[in-house]
Every structure is written in structure tokens, then in C-alpha cells.
Amino acid sequence: MSSTEPKVVDEDVKVLHSMGYAQELSRRMHAFSNFAISFSIICILSGGINSLGQATAGAGGAAIGLGWPLGVLISGVFAMALAQISSAYPTAGGLYHWGSILGNRFTGWLAAWLNLLGLITVLGAINVGTFYFFFGAFGPYFGVEDTLTHRVLFMALITGLQALVNHLGIGLTMKLTDFSGYIILFGAVALAAVCLIFAPSYDVSRLWTFSNYTGTEGANGVWPNAVSLSMAFALGLLLPIYTITGYDASAHTAEETVNASMAVPKGMCSAVLWSGVFGYIMLCAFVLMIPNMDEAAKQGWNVFFWAMDKQVPPGIKNAMYVLIFVSQWLCGLATVTSVSRMLFAFSRDGGIPGISGWLAKVSPTYRVPQNAIWFGALLATLFVWFTSAITIAGTPAYSIVVSCTVIFLFLSFAVPIALALFKYGGPAFPKPGPWDLGSGLFKLVCVLSLISMAVIFYIGIQPPNDWALEITIGFIVLSLIIWVLFENRRFKGPPIGADIARRAAEIKAAEAAVGEGH
């Protein structure tokens, strides 16, 4: 610890106290660790590989060569807007607090539920993606089959291990997510090198060559309907947009981060930037390795394993598979951290009816919200189990709900961004934190974020994800009904005004209970 660090931590705690909260969690994360947790959830070796079919079965090589940078830019404007807000209000469960502070109890409550549902479903999607990667890479060696039983047992096992690591404190989690940051960078470079070494040629024109494979043989497993070329390219944007998300984890761990008002926004933006750069290098190299783009489109979701089987020797291929599998497990580990902090932050203000007190408890030994950790892991596992066993109009409910994941997450981002656009410079958002884009640039990225939200929503509800429209509208209508009938009277929201001063004694008692020395 540097000689100035205790003073910095003291300032962090003062900021937290000024918002009415105790320093119950252990503030041990530094700037790299805060970056690494978002970088680990983004994990280009997870989403970038498991979602490849969205590009290769759509607009082909141009969906990556031109589509990836555009998709990263779309995610990037959200990250920049949220970074500005996080610098002014560095708390765990940031989206919930920002929605409340910049709006009212309802907008905070709605942002919280959108973000919470998005995080739980994305944890399920990440770990199911890890199952399918393991199944494709090592399934025959271990007798793993694509059945409901194998899928749920695998999900329960790896999610349970991720929860156990989180249970043992932020120190162990931080070490592993720091390691994850390095292994993702190394893995992306290594995979790019392997792809280039075994590429049949270096036909770089593939990266800007448009095709339209939607609705064709094999590709129809990803995109069942033939659409226009421009729409095929738009659908391919889901590859980078689905991959480059989860950077709100930097905000969720703000109360465990030293110099949070600078480290959190820097972590969010850096995670998007470096994921975009290294993901682009890796995926462009993969496109060059593909033996034939028309054949690749026919593979649908299996395009990665097909190309690796065709071009890469077994020993090297299996070594890459091990590296990718480890990185995907670490991606899930970081997501459990993010889910639990969101649950904790929302629950300490009574956001979860009936069990908020239990979920808001912090272990005095490990200084983490252990109940929230295990409850989040359980919810993600049950989500996969129940939705995989149910079909709607012949489609597994799991596939339908997961298609809403990114819509829910980005809507939870859009709520505080829209509020900040109109409240910036007013009483709710009188001045920026130390991370400051400047008024003009901040308002520009807010506007671009809201335009991007409309684009994401439009392409996110196209077949086979057309049920996402009904689910999203249904959720918002149900939320309004629940709020008007129940939560409006019950839920008080975060402390404001005189409530903050009245909580001084509670803050002192809560910190004493976990051994906090401040």
C-alpha cells in the first residue's frame, strides 16, 4: 500500500457516507482489478467465439471486418456515458442508484429490475455457452451429451464453484479476475496467431466482402428467415453487441475499489476499448483461416469447431480449447460477482420483497455479501433448468428469454443515461466527478446511446428472437402494474436529504459489525 492510499480510501469512504451507506465491503481493488472484472465479463474468448454464427451465417466476412468495429462503437458510447455518471456517484449497484438519484424511486426501481434480470439471465447464458463449448471441444472424451440433465448438472457445478470462490472474499476473486485479464489477452493473441499460421491464404478482401446467407441451408439454424443484405449486416451487429456488454461490473464493485471515482469510469471504458481491439484482431484472423465462406455459413452455430477441425492440428487445437474453457469459466466467475453486488445494493434499500434483509447481510469474516452470492447463482441455475424444460411455439423458452438479455441490460443502461442527459447541470447532477468528458461530449454520447438503444431493440426482436418484443413489453407493463399496486407504497428507494444524516448511527454500527476501521 502506498503512503497516499489510506487518504484516498478515506475520501472514498466519505463519498459513500455522503450517499448514506456504510463501508461494509472490503475496499481492496485497484484500477487494474476494476478493469479486469469488466474485461473478464466481456470475455472475447466467450461471446466472441460462442456467438460467431451470428456473423458468418448472416453477412459473412464483412459482418466481422466492418460490423465488429461498428458494434464496439455502439457499446462504447454507452460505456462513456455511464462512466461519466459513475464518476459522480461511485456506488455498488450503480445503475439502480443513478436511476433513483437522477430520476425518482420508480426509475431507480425499474433500472434495478431490468439490470438484475439481465445479469441473472446473462450469467445463465454465459455458463450455458461454456457448457456448449465444453461439449463441442471435449464432449466425446467425457461422455457429455446435449441433454437437459447434462446441461443443468454442468451449469450447477461450474456456477457453484464460481459462487464458492466469491464466497471466500474479494481477495481471491480479484486474483483470479486479474489472471483472467491476462489470460484473455494472451488467449486472443494466441488464437489469432494459430489462425494466421494455419490459414490457407490471406484473402483480406473477405473482411469487407458482403454476402447474404440468411435463410439458406445450415445458416437458417441461426437466421431462419431470408432478409435483405442490409438487414443481414444489422443482424451481424449482435455478435459484438452481445459480446461487449457487462462493463457495468466496474460500477457494481465501486465500493470495493480504491479511488473509485476515477478507477471505475476508467475500468469501464478501458474494458470496452481493449476488448474491441483484441477481439477484432482475433476474429479477423479467424475469418482468414476459414477454408470457404460459403461452407462456413452452412455450419451455423458450429462454425468455430468446424474451422478449427479443418485447419488446426489436434494438439494445438486442444491446447487452445483448454485456454478458452478456463477463460470462459473465469468470465462466469466475474459475472457472479456483478450479480451479487447488484442484489446486495438493491436489497440494502429494501428492493427485494421479503428477503432484502437476508440478501443485504455482509460476512464479517470475508466482507462479501455471501447470501446474495449464492442466491444469484441459484437463480441463474434455476432459470436455465426451468426455461430449458419449457417450449413456447416449439422453441425452448430458454432461447426466447436469453434473446431478451441484452435488451434488458441495455435498457437498464438507457434509463440513467436518458435521465442524465436532461438532468446534467441541474440539482440532481450539478457537477461531474473527476472523470469528465465535458458537457458537450457527454450530451453527445448520451444522445448516441439512446439512438443505439433503438437500433439494438429493433435488431434484437427479429426472428428467431421475435418473442423478445412481447416479453419486453410484457415485462414493462407488469412492472408498471406492480409498482402502482404494491411497490409505490412499500419501496422507499435510496436515502436522500435528511435521511442520510439520520443514518449516521446505523452506518457506524454496520461498519463496526464487519470490523471496518473507518
VOKE-430810 format. One record per residue (C-alpha): residue number from 0; residue in one letter; x negated, y negated, z. Coordinates in pm, whole numbers. Example, Ala and Ser with C-alpha at 12.3 -4.5 7.8 and 13.67 -1.06 7.14 Angstrom:
VOKE-430810
ATOM resi resn     c1     c2     c3
ATOM    0    A  -1230    450    780
ATOM    1    S  -1367    106    714
//
This chain:
VOKE-430810
ATOM resi resn     c1     c2     c3
ATOM    0    M      0      0      0
ATOM    1    S   -141   -339    -96
ATOM    2    S   -170   -619    162
ATOM    3    T    114   -811     -4
ATOM    4    E    354   -517    -35
ATOM    5    P    510   -542    316
ATOM    6    K    601   -904    241
ATOM    7    V    756   -803    -92
ATOM    8    V    957   -529     78
ATOM    9    D   1071   -777    343
ATOM   10    E   1202  -1002     68
ATOM   11    D   1378   -704    -96
ATOM   12    V   1549   -624    234
ATOM   13    K   1651   -987    287
ATOM   14    V   1817   -987    -57
ATOM   15    L   2000   -665     32
ATOM   16    H   2109   -808    369
ATOM   17    S   2235  -1122    195
ATOM   18    M   2471   -898     -4
ATOM   19    G   2600   -732    315
ATOM   20    Y   2417   -398    302
ATOM   21    A   2170   -218    525
ATOM   22    Q   1833    -83    409
ATOM   23    E   1930    281    470
ATOM   24    L   1748    435    175
ATOM   25    S   1368    459    172
ATOM   26    R   1209    182    -38
ATOM   27    R    910    370   -182
ATOM   28    M    945    346   -559
ATOM   29    H    714    119   -756
ATOM   30    A    758    -24  -1104
ATOM   31    F    636    285  -1292
ATOM   32    S    860    518  -1089
ATOM   33    N   1161    297  -1155
ATOM   34    F   1080    304  -1527
ATOM   35    A   1017    680  -1517
ATOM   36    I   1359    766  -1375
ATOM   37    S   1539    590  -1663
ATOM   38    F   1286    724  -1916
ATOM   39    S   1346   1075  -1779
ATOM   40    I   1724   1050  -1816
ATOM   41    I   1696    914  -2169
ATOM   42    C   1453   1203  -2239
ATOM   43    I   1395   1204  -2614
ATOM   44    L   1297   1571  -2581
ATOM   45    S   1653   1643  -2466
ATOM   46    G   1905   1428  -2651
ATOM   47    G   1670   1362  -2941
ATOM   48    I   1647   1736  -3010
ATOM   49    N   1985   1869  -2897
ATOM   50    S   2174   1604  -3100
ATOM   51    L   1968   1629  -3420
ATOM   52    G   2255   1783  -3614
ATOM   53    Q   2448   1457  -3593
ATOM   54    A   2192   1305  -3829
ATOM   55    T   2083   1594  -4053
ATOM   56    A   2443   1709  -4110
ATOM   57    G   2552   1352  -4184
ATOM   58    A   2347   1108  -4389
ATOM   59    G   2031   1321  -4393
ATOM   60    G   1682   1173  -4362
ATOM   61    A   1798    809  -4370
ATOM   62    A   2009    875  -4059
ATOM   63    I   1677    905  -3873
ATOM   64    G   1441    689  -4075
ATOM   65    L   1681    393  -4081
ATOM   66    G   1950    495  -3834
ATOM   67    W   1730    563  -3533
ATOM   68    P   1585    208  -3509
ATOM   69    L   1933     58  -3555
ATOM   70    G   2079    281  -3284
ATOM   71    V   1794    197  -3047
ATOM   72    L   1858   -173  -3111
ATOM   73    I   2225   -122  -3019
ATOM   74    S   2126     43  -2689
ATOM   75    G   1856   -219  -2639
ATOM   76    V   2091   -517  -2637
ATOM   77    F   2294   -351  -2360
ATOM   78    A   1975   -289  -2161
ATOM   79    M   1861   -651  -2199
ATOM   80    A   2197   -787  -2085
ATOM   81    L   2215   -550  -1786
ATOM   82    A   1852   -629  -1699
ATOM   83    Q   1933   -998  -1656
ATOM   84    I   2224   -916  -1424
ATOM   85    S   2022   -658  -1226
ATOM   86    S   1750   -913  -1151
ATOM   87    A   2003  -1138   -979
ATOM   88    Y   2186   -854   -799
ATOM   89    P   1946   -562   -731
ATOM   90    T   2165   -304   -553
ATOM   91    A   2231     68   -582
ATOM   92    G   2541    139   -789
ATOM   93    G   2469   -184   -972
ATOM   94    L   2749   -168  -1229
ATOM   95    Y   3010   -145   -954
ATOM   96    H   2867   -443   -766
ATOM   97    W   2820   -653  -1077
ATOM   98    G   3177   -584  -1188
ATOM   99    S   3300   -692   -844
ATOM  100    I   3078   -998   -793
ATOM  101    L   3126  -1136  -1143
ATOM  102    G   3495  -1044  -1159
ATOM  103    N   3713   -912   -881
ATOM  104    R   3791   -596   -685
ATOM  105    F   3972   -439   -982
ATOM  106    T   3698   -497  -1240
ATOM  107    G   3440   -360   -995
ATOM  108    W   3658    -59   -915
ATOM  109    L   3720     10  -1287
ATOM  110    A   3349    -23  -1375
ATOM  111    A   3267    217  -1091
ATOM  112    W   3507    488  -1206
ATOM  113    L   3404    455  -1570
ATOM  114    N   3038    481  -1474
ATOM  115    L   3095    763  -1226
ATOM  116    L   3294    975  -1471
ATOM  117    G   3037    904  -1741
ATOM  118    L   2748   1005  -1514
ATOM  119    I   2913   1328  -1396
ATOM  120    T   3002   1436  -1750
ATOM  121    V   2661   1336  -1883
ATOM  122    L   2494   1546  -1609
ATOM  123    G   2708   1837  -1721
ATOM  124    A   2627   1769  -2087
ATOM  125    I   2252   1743  -2020
ATOM  126    N   2238   2071  -1831
ATOM  127    V   2463   2250  -2080
ATOM  128    G   2231   2117  -2351
ATOM  129    T   1942   2266  -2152
ATOM  130    F   2131   2598  -2145
ATOM  131    Y   2173   2595  -2522
ATOM  132    F   1810   2502  -2570
ATOM  133    F   1704   2790  -2342
ATOM  134    F   1947   3019  -2524
ATOM  135    G   1805   2925  -2864
ATOM  136    A   1441   2938  -2751
ATOM  137    F   1429   3229  -2506
ATOM  138    G   1776   3387  -2501
ATOM  139    P   1675   3720  -2660
ATOM  140    Y   1381   3763  -2418
ATOM  141    F   1602   3725  -2109
ATOM  142    G   1927   3876  -2237
ATOM  143    V   2106   3540  -2217
ATOM  144    E   2428   3523  -2417
ATOM  145    D   2653   3231  -2508
ATOM  146    T   2937   3330  -2278
ATOM  147    L   3130   3127  -2022
ATOM  148    T   2980   3331  -1738
ATOM  149    H   2619   3289  -1852
ATOM  150    R   2669   2922  -1926
ATOM  151    V   2824   2837  -1587
ATOM  152    L   2577   3051  -1386
ATOM  153    F   2283   2891  -1567
ATOM  154    M   2435   2547  -1510
ATOM  155    A   2490   2617  -1139
ATOM  156    L   2135   2746  -1094
ATOM  157    I   1948   2458  -1256
ATOM  158    T   2180   2191  -1113
ATOM  159    G   2142   2345   -766
ATOM  160    L   1763   2329   -796
ATOM  161    Q   1784   1966   -909
ATOM  162    A   2006   1885   -610
ATOM  163    L   1766   2063   -373
ATOM  164    V   1470   1853   -493
ATOM  165    N   1678   1537   -448
ATOM  166    H   1786   1657   -102
ATOM  167    L   1422   1669     10
ATOM  168    G   1372   1297    -33
ATOM  169    I   1290   1029   -287
ATOM  170    G    918   1101   -246
ATOM  171    L    936   1445   -410
ATOM  172    T   1189   1327   -669
ATOM  173    M    966   1030   -751
ATOM  174    K    659   1251   -801
ATOM  175    L    849   1478  -1039
ATOM  176    T   1011   1197  -1237
ATOM  177    D    672   1023  -1263
ATOM  178    F    536   1352  -1400
ATOM  179    S    839   1369  -1628
ATOM  180    G    749   1031  -1777
ATOM  181    Y    405   1157  -1873
ATOM  182    I    526   1496  -1998
ATOM  183    I    789   1334  -2222
ATOM  184    L    529   1105  -2379
ATOM  185    F    284   1392  -2421
ATOM  186    G    556   1627  -2547
ATOM  187    A    681   1380  -2807
ATOM  188    V    330   1320  -2940
ATOM  189    A    251   1693  -2934
ATOM  190    L    570   1783  -3119
ATOM  191    A    505   1511  -3377
ATOM  192    A    152   1645  -3430
ATOM  193    V    279   2003  -3469
ATOM  194    C    543   1892  -3718
ATOM  195    L    290   1699  -3927
ATOM  196    I     33   1979  -3919
ATOM  197    F    282   2234  -4047
ATOM  198    A    479   2005  -4280
ATOM  199    P    495   2144  -4636
ATOM  200    S    438   1791  -4771
ATOM  201    Y    451   1429  -4664
ATOM  202    D    751   1310  -4860
ATOM  203    V    808    990  -4663
ATOM  204    S   1081    882  -4906
ATOM  205    R   1308   1122  -4714
ATOM  206    L   1318    866  -4434
ATOM  207    W   1515    621  -4644
ATOM  208    T   1695    865  -4876
ATOM  209    F   2071    871  -4817
ATOM  210    S   2272   1189  -4858
ATOM  211    N   2624   1278  -4755
ATOM  212    Y   2660   1626  -4610
ATOM  213    T   2978   1567  -4409
ATOM  214    G   3241   1836  -4463
ATOM  215    T   3003   2062  -4659
ATOM  216    E   2911   2424  -4583
ATOM  217    G   2736   2453  -4245
ATOM  218    A   2736   2079  -4186
ATOM  219    N   3112   2097  -4126
ATOM  220    G   3032   2255  -3789
ATOM  221    V   2913   1908  -3686
ATOM  222    W   3121   1679  -3909
ATOM  223    P   3427   1877  -4031
ATOM  224    N   3573   1601  -4250
ATOM  225    A   3413   1463  -4565
ATOM  226    V   3378   1086  -4524
ATOM  227    S   3218    804  -4722
ATOM  228    L   2839    765  -4726
ATOM  229    S   2855    450  -4513
ATOM  230    M   3066    635  -4256
ATOM  231    A   2825    931  -4261
ATOM  232    F   2543    689  -4178
ATOM  233    A   2752    532  -3900
ATOM  234    L   2823    874  -3750
ATOM  235    G   2449    946  -3752
ATOM  236    L   2400    647  -3519
ATOM  237    L   2541    867  -3243
ATOM  238    L   2205   1050  -3236
ATOM  239    P   2009    750  -3099
ATOM  240    I   2306    604  -2909
ATOM  241    Y   2379    935  -2730
ATOM  242    T   2007    975  -2656
ATOM  243    I   1917    622  -2549
ATOM  244    T   2150    590  -2251
ATOM  245    G   2115    643  -1877
ATOM  246    Y   1883    347  -1826
ATOM  247    D   2124    221  -1559
ATOM  248    A   1940    470  -1333
ATOM  249    S   1683    196  -1273
ATOM  250    A   1961    -14  -1120
ATOM  251    H   2104    278   -921
ATOM  252    T   1766    323   -749
ATOM  253    A   1718    -52   -685
ATOM  254    E   1742    -13   -308
ATOM  255    E   1455    236   -320
ATOM  256    T   1236     16   -542
ATOM  257    V    974   -235   -427
ATOM  258    N   1015   -581   -584
ATOM  259    A   1345   -461   -729
ATOM  260    S   1446   -792   -887
ATOM  261    M   1153   -759  -1130
ATOM  262    A   1087   -383  -1137
ATOM  263    V   1448   -284  -1215
ATOM  264    P   1502   -500  -1527
ATOM  265    K   1152   -420  -1647
ATOM  266    G   1218    -48  -1595
ATOM  267    M   1543    -57  -1793
ATOM  268    C   1403   -243  -2092
ATOM  269    S   1071    -53  -2097
ATOM  270    A   1253    282  -2088
ATOM  271    V   1457    190  -2396
ATOM  272    L   1156     45  -2579
ATOM  273    W    920    338  -2530
ATOM  274    S   1191    600  -2581
ATOM  275    G   1274    428  -2909
ATOM  276    V    913    413  -3028
ATOM  277    F    805    765  -2934
ATOM  278    G   1141    912  -3034
ATOM  279    Y   1105    756  -3377
ATOM  280    I    755    897  -3426
ATOM  281    M    870   1243  -3316
ATOM  282    L   1186   1256  -3526
ATOM  283    C   1026   1113  -3840
ATOM  284    A    758   1382  -3815
ATOM  285    F   1033   1643  -3777
ATOM  286    V   1209   1518  -4092
ATOM  287    L    880   1551  -4284
ATOM  288    M    841   1910  -4159
ATOM  289    I   1185   2023  -4280
ATOM  290    P   1136   2259  -4579
ATOM  291    N   1452   2145  -4759
ATOM  292    M   1701   1877  -4652
ATOM  293    D   1999   2047  -4819
ATOM  294    E   1926   2371  -4633
ATOM  295    A   1871   2178  -4312
ATOM  296    A   2220   2027  -4334
ATOM  297    K   2369   2377  -4360
ATOM  298    Q   2221   2470  -4022
ATOM  299    G   2448   2226  -3837
ATOM  300    W   2355   2207  -3468
ATOM  301    N   2086   2477  -3510
ATOM  302    V   1863   2267  -3736
ATOM  303    F   1579   2228  -3484
ATOM  304    F   1531   2600  -3419
ATOM  305    W   1573   2681  -3789
ATOM  306    A   1298   2437  -3892
ATOM  307    M   1064   2549  -3612
ATOM  308    D   1116   2916  -3706
ATOM  309    K   1046   2837  -4071
ATOM  310    Q    732   2628  -4028
ATOM  311    V    560   2677  -3692
ATOM  312    P    362   2988  -3578
ATOM  313    P    527   3173  -3285
ATOM  314    G    257   3099  -3024
ATOM  315    I    256   2725  -3084
ATOM  316    K    633   2718  -3119
ATOM  317    N    688   2893  -2784
ATOM  318    A    440   2662  -2609
ATOM  319    M    638   2363  -2738
ATOM  320    Y    962   2526  -2625
ATOM  321    V    830   2563  -2268
ATOM  322    L    723   2198  -2262
ATOM  323    I   1061   2084  -2394
ATOM  324    F   1255   2303  -2149
ATOM  325    V   1062   2163  -1850
ATOM  326    S   1127   1807  -1967
ATOM  327    Q   1499   1881  -2008
ATOM  328    W   1521   2019  -1653
ATOM  329    L   1348   1704  -1525
ATOM  330    C   1599   1497  -1723
ATOM  331    G   1878   1663  -1526
ATOM  332    L   1687   1606  -1202
ATOM  333    A   1676   1230  -1262
ATOM  334    T   2045   1230  -1355
ATOM  335    V   2138   1392  -1021
ATOM  336    T   1952   1103   -854
ATOM  337    S   2150    848  -1055
ATOM  338    V   2488   1019   -989
ATOM  339    S   2424   1044   -614
ATOM  340    R   2323    678   -575
ATOM  341    M   2632    567   -762
ATOM  342    L   2851    785   -539
ATOM  343    F   2674    654   -229
ATOM  344    A   2705    288   -325
ATOM  345    F   3073    314   -418
ATOM  346    S   3155    521   -109
ATOM  347    R   3000    285    147
ATOM  348    D   3266     36     39
ATOM  349    G   3540    299     61
ATOM  350    G   3568    365   -314
ATOM  351    I   3635    742   -294
ATOM  352    P   3967    801   -113
ATOM  353    G   3946   1035    186
ATOM  354    I   3576   1124    177
ATOM  355    S   3393    792    141
ATOM  356    G   3255    807    496
ATOM  357    W   3111   1152    435
ATOM  358    L   2959   1060     98
ATOM  359    A   2805    739    235
ATOM  360    K   2605    918    506
ATOM  361    V   2227    895    475
ATOM  362    S   1996   1163    616
ATOM  363    P   1774   1009    886
ATOM  364    T   1509   1271    804
ATOM  365    Y   1488   1233    428
ATOM  366    R   1651    888    387
ATOM  367    V   1867   1002     96
ATOM  368    P   2249   1040     61
ATOM  369    Q   2244   1421     83
ATOM  370    N   2621   1469     77
ATOM  371    A   2652   1256   -235
ATOM  372    I   2370   1455   -398
ATOM  373    W   2539   1793   -350
ATOM  374    F   2888   1662   -423
ATOM  375    G   2776   1513   -754
ATOM  376    A   2602   1838   -851
ATOM  377    L   2914   2035   -759
ATOM  378    L   3143   1808   -961
ATOM  379    A   2925   1840  -1272
ATOM  380    T   2921   2220  -1241
ATOM  381    L   3297   2243  -1186
ATOM  382    F   3352   2008  -1479
ATOM  383    V   3158   2242  -1710
ATOM  384    W   3335   2550  -1571
ATOM  385    F   3693   2427  -1597
ATOM  386    T   3665   2242  -1927
ATOM  387    S   3478   2531  -2093
ATOM  388    A   3760   2769  -1997
ATOM  389    I   4038   2547  -2135
ATOM  390    T   4113   2479  -2501
ATOM  391    I   4320   2195  -2647
ATOM  392    A   4449   2247  -3002
ATOM  393    G   4188   2521  -3048
ATOM  394    T   3895   2305  -2933
ATOM  395    P   3724   2363  -2595
ATOM  396    A   3822   2086  -2354
ATOM  397    Y   3452   2052  -2265
ATOM  398    S   3366   1937  -2619
ATOM  399    I   3654   1689  -2616
ATOM  400    V   3566   1536  -2278
ATOM  401    V   3191   1516  -2349
ATOM  402    S   3272   1313  -2658
ATOM  403    C   3411   1053  -2415
ATOM  404    T   3096   1049  -2203
ATOM  405    V   2912    779  -2395
ATOM  406    I   3230    577  -2441
ATOM  407    F   3288    578  -2063
ATOM  408    L   2926    488  -1991
ATOM  409    F   2909    204  -2241
ATOM  410    L   3248     71  -2129
ATOM  411    S   3112     62  -1774
ATOM  412    F   2820   -142  -1911
ATOM  413    A   3052   -369  -2111
ATOM  414    V   3268   -470  -1813
ATOM  415    P   2997   -661  -1618
ATOM  416    I   2836   -784  -1942
ATOM  417    A   3164   -942  -2059
ATOM  418    L   3216  -1097  -1716
ATOM  419    A   2857  -1228  -1704
ATOM  420    L   2897  -1391  -2045
ATOM  421    F   3177  -1611  -1912
ATOM  422    K   3059  -1649  -1552
ATOM  423    Y   2695  -1733  -1622
ATOM  424    G   2605  -2068  -1465
ATOM  425    G   2923  -2073  -1254
ATOM  426    P   2976  -1994   -883
ATOM  427    A   2970  -1616   -935
ATOM  428    F   2644  -1621  -1135
ATOM  429    P   2489  -1961  -1050
ATOM  430    K   2130  -1880  -1139
ATOM  431    P   1928  -1594  -1289
ATOM  432    G   1690  -1374  -1095
ATOM  433    P   1314  -1380  -1158
ATOM  434    W   1369  -1177  -1479
ATOM  435    D   1520  -1443  -1704
ATOM  436    L   1587  -1428  -2077
ATOM  437    G   1709  -1788  -2078
ATOM  438    S   2071  -1892  -2114
ATOM  439    G   2084  -1884  -2495
ATOM  440    L   1922  -1543  -2545
ATOM  441    F   2116  -1388  -2257
ATOM  442    K   2450  -1501  -2400
ATOM  443    L   2345  -1377  -2744
ATOM  444    V   2263  -1024  -2619
ATOM  445    C   2593  -1024  -2428
ATOM  446    V   2785  -1103  -2747
ATOM  447    L   2586   -844  -2945
ATOM  448    S   2655   -588  -2671
ATOM  449    L   3030   -640  -2694
ATOM  450    I   3021   -615  -3074
ATOM  451    S   2815   -296  -3037
ATOM  452    M   3074   -162  -2791
ATOM  453    A   3338   -191  -3062
ATOM  454    V   3112     -4  -3306
ATOM  455    I   3038    273  -3054
ATOM  456    F   3407    314  -2975
ATOM  457    Y   3502    333  -3343
ATOM  458    I   3245    594  -3443
ATOM  459    G   3289    782  -3114
ATOM  460    I   3654    866  -3187
ATOM  461    Q   3602   1008  -3537
ATOM  462    P   3673   1380  -3599
ATOM  463    P   3597   1616  -3436
ATOM  464    N   3599   1369  -3146
ATOM  465    D   3935   1212  -3231
ATOM  466    W   4081   1325  -2897
ATOM  467    A   3843   1075  -2735
ATOM  468    L   4083    793  -2829
ATOM  469    E   4377    945  -2641
ATOM  470    I   4158   1038  -2342
ATOM  471    T   4004    692  -2315
ATOM  472    I   4338    509  -2347
ATOM  473    G   4498    758  -2110
ATOM  474    F   4226    704  -1851
ATOM  475    I   4261    326  -1864
ATOM  476    V   4643    342  -1838
ATOM  477    L   4619    589  -1548
ATOM  478    S   4363    364  -1378
ATOM  479    L   4598     66  -1402
ATOM  480    I   4883    269  -1251
ATOM  481    I   4665    399   -965
ATOM  482    W   4530     51   -897
ATOM  483    V   4872   -116   -886
ATOM  484    L   5040    156   -677
ATOM  485    F   4761    255   -438
ATOM  486    E   4410    114   -462
ATOM  487    N   4503   -254   -478
ATOM  488    R   4621   -232   -116
ATOM  489    R   4359     13      9
ATOM  490    F   4027    -77   -160
ATOM  491    K   3857   -386    -20
ATOM  492    G   3553   -391   -252
ATOM  493    P   3203   -510   -159
ATOM  494    P   3157   -759    126
ATOM  495    I   3182  -1124     28
ATOM  496    G   3165  -1459    208
ATOM  497    A   3230  -1435    583
ATOM  498    D   3242  -1053    564
ATOM  499    I   2867  -1049    502
ATOM  500    A   2792  -1245    820
ATOM  501    R   3027  -1025   1023
ATOM  502    R   2841   -713    910
ATOM  503    A   2511   -818   1068
ATOM  504    A   2560   -591   1371
ATOM  505    E   2668   -297   1150
ATOM  506    I   2362   -346    929
ATOM  507    K   2132   -340   1232
ATOM  508    A   2296    -23   1368
ATOM  509    A   2286    155   1030
ATOM  510    E   1915     78    988
ATOM  511    A   1837    191   1342
ATOM  512    A   2018    522   1275
ATOM  513    V   1778    608    991
ATOM  514    G   1466    467   1157
ATOM  515    E   1432    161    934
ATOM  516    G   1178    -72   1091
ATOM  517    H   1310   -400    947
//
